[in-house]
Amino acid sequence: MLAGSIADSKLNTITTADKVSGAAVQVDGATDGTSITLADSDKFLVDDGGTTKYINASQLNAYTSAAVALDDISTGDAAVTLATSAGNITIDAQGNDTDIIFKGTDGSSDTTFLTIDGSAAGEATFNAGIVIADAGNIGSASDKDAIAIASDGVVTFSQAPVFPDGSLAIADLDIDGGTDIGADLVDADEIIVDDGGGGTNRRSDLERVKKYIYSAMSGDATASDAGAVTIANTSVETAMLANDAVTEAKIADDAVESEHLNDNIISGQTALTSGLATTDELLVSDGGTLKRMDVSLILDSAADEATALAIALG
């Protein structure tokens, strides 16, 4: 063995190929380079199949930056941020009909939070619902604010919602919350009816309601669509009329015929207990017209007849 050291100038003449082991290289004795910034032209020693060679730092960077199969990445043990300073971040499940699944641990339980179905064009299934920001919107690509949800939960539709037939129960209608009509009902006012009880709702004018009620009347009284009531002959009995209920104004002229008069129209009245007075009245037919007449007219007529008879007899 050689004692001492060999001068650097002598090393150029010594052939050391494959003679110096890696253990003989004292890396710690080199100058500290931790403060330098690596450049693409910096060099590293490598063992290329048993032959020592150098490579540039750019080569090492290209090798370590090459694509790594995603399934070769193992589970980490700390927080991870997936970020890029420009461009999009794309998660692509390239297998046919494969899903994109977001999972996590909820209360120590492994839980699927969201599944994006690759066999249904990306249909998303959330495990526990969707929460949007206060005063946020839900919509389509063409109408992004179709549904607006205020911070207090009040929902506003930008378009008139369409509900399936038969989906709204009567109990869900708040009639008391509506504005009072503030006027009398008229024929043109409308109501909602279940057409034939078959579940098909239709609107109807109140005029039809009148017609329906009036047309249901039968027997002694009927009514027209306009509400005019007709009472059948002989359908009104005395017991149906209150005392003095039928006044002169309620009986049409010439409406009462003689056959309608009871035979006790005279005998059924209270008897006159004193003699006739000149102001007492009688009912007479004056050429077919009923009129009243004081008894005094009969007395005057009788006196005139008596005077005429006396004169005639001389």
C-alpha positions, 0 to 999 in steps of 0.5 A: 500500500502507498503511504501518504497521499498522491498529488492531484497532478499524478492522478491524471496518469493513473488509470482508475476505470472500474478500480474505485468503488462507490464506497471509496467516494467521500460525498460528505467531504465535497463542498456543500451545495445546498444553497445552489439552484440546480440548472439543466446543465448540472451533472449527476453520476449514474451507473449505466449497466455497470459503466459509470457515466454522468447525466445532466439535471435536465435528463433527471427532470425528464425522467422523474416527470414522466407519466405515472400510472394512477393506480401506482400511487399509494395512500398518503398520510397527510393533507394533499392539494391538487392544484395547477396554476393554469388550465383545467384539472380533468378527472377522466374515468376512461373505462366504458360505463365506469363511474367517478366516485367521491368517498370519505370517512364520516364518523369513522365510517367509510362513506360514498359521498357522490357517485357520477354514473358513467353509464347514465351520461354523468347522472349524479347521486348524492348520498345526503342531499344538496345544499346551495349558498344562501340566495343561490339558484338552481337551473338549466344551461339555458335558465340558470336561475329557474329556481331561486332559494332565499336564505329563509328557504322561500323558493321562487320560480322564474317560470310557471311550474308544471305539476302532474295532473292530480298531484296537488291535494285540496289540503295544500290549497290556502284559500284563506290566504287569498284576496277577498273578491270584495264584490258580489258574485256574478255569472262570469266569476269562475270556480274549479270543478272535478269534471265527472269526479274523474280527477280532471279539473275544469273551470266553470262560470257561476252561471252554470251553477245556477242552471244546475241548481234550477234544473234540479228543481221539480214537482210543484215548482220549477225554475228557468236557467235565469231563475224565474220560478213557476208554481204548478196549478193547485200546488198552493194550499191555504195552509201554506199562506200566512194571514194577509200574505196575498195582497192586491198587488200580488194578484194579477188583474182578472187572475181570480175566476168565480170558480175559484171562490169558496161557497162560504165567501159570504156565509163564512164571514162575521155577521152584521149585527146592526142595520145597514149604514149609508157608508157600508159598502157592497161589491158590484160588477159595473159592466163586468168591472168589479167595483165597490159601492156605498149602501147610500147609492142603493137608497138614493136609487130606490128613492128616485125609483119611488118618485118616478113611480109616483109621478107615473101613477099620478 
